[in-house]
């Protein structure tokens, strides 16, 4: 997304830091990169479901996302979905508020396709791709 000019270096680094913080606190259950046209119409996105129970043990080939073909001025947002039952949930939620996160996001809906699974050291991601892009 950064290479395609959809997000700035600052945004890329900020999102990376926030996601790593949530993973470290063990509260992140999934996150979504959502894409909208400049007029607000949803294009689609990538939903990444996080597992830390060793249930994902495969590594698919990475890539396959053509961010360059998205319309110019596509708006990208990040939605993080936290495990409200996690031990560190309240602490992490308070920290996200300090970092400027809000509670107004909505999950992607509609048809999706499996877009791969990745794992390392008992952690894994299942990725679903929404929309035709």
Phi and psi in degrees as a GROMACS rama.xvg file:
@    title "Ramachandran Plot"
@    xaxis  label "Phi"
@    yaxis  label "Psi"
@TYPE xy
-67.6837  -46.5894  UNK-2
-60.1032  -33.1292  UNK-3
-82.9089  -2.10805  UNK-4
79.9895  16.895  UNK-5
-81.1524  -28.9751  UNK-6
-134.091  155.383  UNK-7
-80.7554  164.502  UNK-8
-59.0161  -41.1367  UNK-9
-60.5231  -46.2687  UNK-10
-64.073  -42.7663  UNK-11
-58.3917  -49.1724  UNK-12
-65.9979  -38.2617  UNK-13
-65.202  -48.1379  UNK-14
-62.1673  -41.5878  UNK-15
-60.2731  -47.2438  UNK-16
-61.8387  -42.2159  UNK-17
-65.7784  -44.1078  UNK-18
-65.5777  -41.0644  UNK-19
-64.4644  -38.1982  UNK-20
-59.5491  -48.4976  UNK-21
-64.8989  -37.4411  UNK-22
-65.2959  -42.9966  UNK-23
-61.8109  -37.714  UNK-24
-79.5234  -6.87135  UNK-25
59.4168  44.1908  UNK-26
-119.481  -8.50407  UNK-27
-83.4447  118.493  UNK-28
-100.534  -31.3608  UNK-29
-163.732  161.295  UNK-30
-144.423  152.645  UNK-31
-131.444  133.029  UNK-32
-95.9798  120.261  UNK-33
-114.277  138.895  UNK-34
-118.814  131.19  UNK-35
-131.389  146.409  UNK-36
-68.7294  162.778  UNK-37
-55.1772  -27.3532  UNK-38
-83.6287  1.89088  UNK-39
96.1609  -9.68258  UNK-40
-67.2489  132.943  UNK-41
-69.3516  131.176  UNK-42
-92.8256  -44.5644  UNK-43
151.274  -153.538  UNK-44
171.568  -174.462  UNK-45
-123.191  123.8  UNK-46
-105.928  123.167  UNK-47
-116.813  111.237  UNK-48
-91.8687  124.055  UNK-49
-93.42  133.141  UNK-50
-126.815  136.865  UNK-51
-123.58  21.247  UNK-52
-107.667  11.3371  UNK-53
76.4952  7.76992  UNK-54
-75.2115  -14.5838  UNK-55
-109.319  120.341  UNK-56
-131.886  20.7811  UNK-57
-118.636  157.685  UNK-58
-129.643  107.428  UNK-59
-80.9148  166.339  UNK-60
-65.2984  138.857  UNK-61
-84.166  170.402  UNK-62
93.5178  -159.78  UNK-63
91.1323  3.56171  UNK-64
-105.299  121.429  UNK-65
-98.292  81.3515  UNK-66
-67.9413  -23.0819  UNK-67
-69.1484  -23.5094  UNK-68
-87.7414  -3.34046  UNK-69
-69.1961  150.417  UNK-70
-56.9129  149.223  UNK-71
-61.3341  148.009  UNK-72
64.9815  25.4684  UNK-73
-60.5294  135.324  UNK-74
-92.7792  129.297  UNK-75
-112.85  133.177  UNK-76
-129.789  160.512  UNK-77
-120.691  126.792  UNK-78
-113.619  123.757  UNK-79
-108.215  129.393  UNK-80
-111.163  119.172  UNK-81
-98.0307  152.478  UNK-82
-81.2123  105.499  UNK-83
-66.8139  -14.547  UNK-84
-91.9611  -6.09863  UNK-85
-66.8882  146.382  UNK-86
-55.5057  -39.1219  UNK-87
-97.3459  15.2073  UNK-88
-55.9777  -52.753  UNK-89
-60.9799  -44.2087  UNK-90
-61.0449  -45.9682  UNK-91
-66.4972  -41.0152  UNK-92
-63.2883  -41.5965  UNK-93
-63.0379  -40.8779  UNK-94
-64.8891  -39.9139  UNK-95
-62.5538  -39.275  UNK-96
-61.8006  -40.2837  UNK-97
-63.3534  -31.922  UNK-98
-84.3752  2.15108  UNK-99
93.5718  9.86942  UNK-100
-76.1167  150.726  UNK-101
-116.354  179.765  UNK-102
-116.449  39.9456  UNK-103
-115.929  12.1635  UNK-104
-81.2134  157.717  UNK-105
-127.646  138.037  UNK-106
-65.9493  151.942  UNK-107
-62.4445  144.617  UNK-108
-130.128  167.788  UNK-109
100.546  -170.636  UNK-110
-70.6234  143.71  UNK-111
-139.036  160.035  UNK-112
-123.523  145.872  UNK-113
-62.9836  135.479  UNK-114
-125.9  20.4228  UNK-115
118.466  163.939  UNK-116
-136.406  146.392  UNK-117
-141.156  144.061  UNK-118
-145.862  155.771  UNK-119
-166.885  130.348  UNK-120
52.6311  40.9097  UNK-121
85.5144  -7.02646  UNK-122
-101.288  151.527  UNK-123
-157.054  163.015  UNK-124
-128.512  135.068  UNK-125
-108.816  126.9  UNK-126
-112.196  133.155  UNK-127
-117.959  138.925  UNK-128
-107.813  126.251  UNK-129
-105.372  140.988  UNK-130
86.3076  168.729  UNK-131
-107.681  100.157  UNK-132
